[in-house]
């Protein structure tokens, strides 16, 4: 099959899965620091927001201090927006997943579903773990990459007039941010920030990058969420 054929087939699957498994981004006109993450997993599906599990807790701890480490960033950003709490420290934080449905089959907890579409879920996993690869020869991978890239490109294009710090977290997000090729003079991109999983934000080799994030969020760090 050609890339075009796989693209058509996989687009329909993406749309079908999104009807039940899509996790919304949280970005408003008040957002000043936009964190771009990879994709949702189990906790994100449960809470309905990006980084709603341990990775989100790590982000909260680094941005707001140890006393907020039990509150995943996605959970409190969602609550702030949904309930219109207008807390300045949270109003300025935006969360966006490159892919709004899970890329890992285990997140779906539906063995029949993943077995029915084994090649598709295997392709999602392969693209996810490609360590920032930007070129694929496999038409399945090309199709998945094109679909995901098109989605984040459209989302970013809506924000080009908004003054933002853009923080792509991890190789996957960084790769797709580059592939999307959307830029704006209103944006400041903070490079080399790892994904917050596996306690990466606390590792010495990433300290300089995390310091840049903290500087961008300085007024949030000084405020109570």
N, C-alpha and C positions, 0 to 999 in steps of 0.2 A: 504493500500500500504506500501511497505517496504521503508527503507531509500534509498536503491539503486534505486528503481523506482522513488521516488521523486527527487533524485539526477539527474537522467537522464532527467526528465521532466524540472526541474528548471534550469539545465545547458543550455538547449536549449533556455529557456526564457531569461536567463542572456545574452546569446550571441545575441539573437534577439534584445533585448533592447540596448545592447552596440553599435549596428550598428548606432543608432541615438542619444543615450543619454550618451555615455561614455565621461568622462572628463579625459584628460590626466594628468599624474603626471609630475612634473617638477623637474628632478634630472639629474645632469650632472657630469662629472669627476671633476669639480671644486667645487661641493657641499661639504660643511664641516659640516653644521648643517641641519639635515633632520627632518622636522616637519611631523609627521604622524597624519592625521586627519581622520574623520569618513567617510563621503560620500558627494557627491555634492548635491546642492539644486538649486533653481531657478537662483540665480546670478552666480553660478558656471557653469550652463548650458549656460547661456547667454555669459559669458566671456571666457569659455573654460579652466578654471584653478581652482584648489582647492582654498578655502577661498577667494572668490572674492566678498563677501558681507560685512556686518557689522562685522563679526568675523575677516575677513582679515584686516579691517580698524583698529580694536582694536590691532591686532598684529603689524601692521605698527607703530602705535602710541607708543607702548611699546618698540619696537626695535629701532625706528629711531627718535622719538620725536613727539610732538604735531603737528608740521607743516606738518607732513606726514599722519595725521589721516584720511584725506579724500581719501587716496590712498590704497585700499585693497591690502594686501600683494600678493595675487595670481595674481592680474592684473599687478603689477609692476615686479614681478619675471618672469611672462610669457613674458612681453614686452622685458625685458632684455635679455632673452634667444632667443626669436624668432627674435629679431632685432640685435642680437650679439653686444649689447652695451658694454659688458664686464665691467660693473660697479662692482668694488670689493665687495662692501657691499651687492650686490644682487647676485653676482656670487656664493657666499658661501652658499646661502640659497636654500634648496631643499624642495619641497612640494609633499607629497604622501597621497592619500586617501586609507584607508583600502579597501573600496569598490568604484569602479570607476563609478558605476551607482547610481542614487539616491535610497536611502532606504525608502524615504517617498513618498507615492503615490501622494501627492499634488504637488510635483515637476514636474510631468509629464504633468500636465494641459491637460490631455486627458481622459475625463470621460469614454468614450467607452473602451479605453484600460484598465483602472484600473478596470472597472466593469467586463470586460471579464475574468480577472485573479484575482478576489477578494481574493481567498484563498492565492495566492502567495504573493500579496502585504500585506495582513494581517500578513503573516509569516515574511516578511521582517521587518515590524513594530515591531513585537513581539521580534525578535532577537535584533533589534536596541535598544529597551528600556528595555532589560533584566538586566540592571545595572551590567554589567560585568560578568554575569553568564557564566560558561565555560562548563556546562553539561546540556543537554536537553533530556527529555524522548520522546517528540513529534518527530516523524520521519521527519515531514516537517521542523521543526526548525533544526534538526540535519543535514538535507541535505543542507539547506541554510548556516549554519555555516561551513560545510565542503567546500562548493564552495568558500565562501569568504576567509576562512583560506588558502585554496590552492593557491588562487590568491596572497595574500600578502606574503605568504611563498616564492613563486617563485620570486617575485619582490625583497624581501630582500636578497635572496640567491645570486643574481647578484651583491650585494654590499659588500660582506664580505671582499674583499681585500681593500676596500676604508676606509680611516681614517675618522670617522664621529662621531659627537654628534647625538644621536638618541633621539628625543623628541616626544614620543607618547602623544597626547593631548586629555585628557578625558578618561572616563572609557571604552568606546567602543574601542578606539584605543589601550589603554593599555591592555585590555583583549585579543584582537586579536594579538597584538605583542607577548604576552606570549604564546598564542596558537600556533603561527607560529613556535616557538621554534628554531629560527635562531639566532645565536650569532656569535660574532667575537672579537678576541683580539684587533682589530683595532677600535672598537666602544666604546664609552662612553655613557651610557644610562642615561638620566635625567628623574628621576621618579617624579610622583605626580603632573605633570603639568595638570591643568584643560583644558577643551576645551575653546577656547576664546569667545564663545557665552555668552550672558547675562552679559557682562562686567566682566566675571570671573577673568580675569587677573588683574583686579584692586582691587579685594576683599582681605582684610587683611589676611584671613586664607591661601591664596595662595602666599603671598608675598615672602616667602623663596624660593619656587619653581620657581617663575618668576625671582627672582634674579639670580638663577643658570642659567636660560636660557640667561639672559642678559650678564652674565659673559662669557658664551660660545660664545656669539655673540659680544663680546666687541669691536672687530675691526670694526664690522658693525655699531654699535651704534655711533662710533666716525667718521663714514664716511657718506657722503651724498649719498642716493640711486641714 
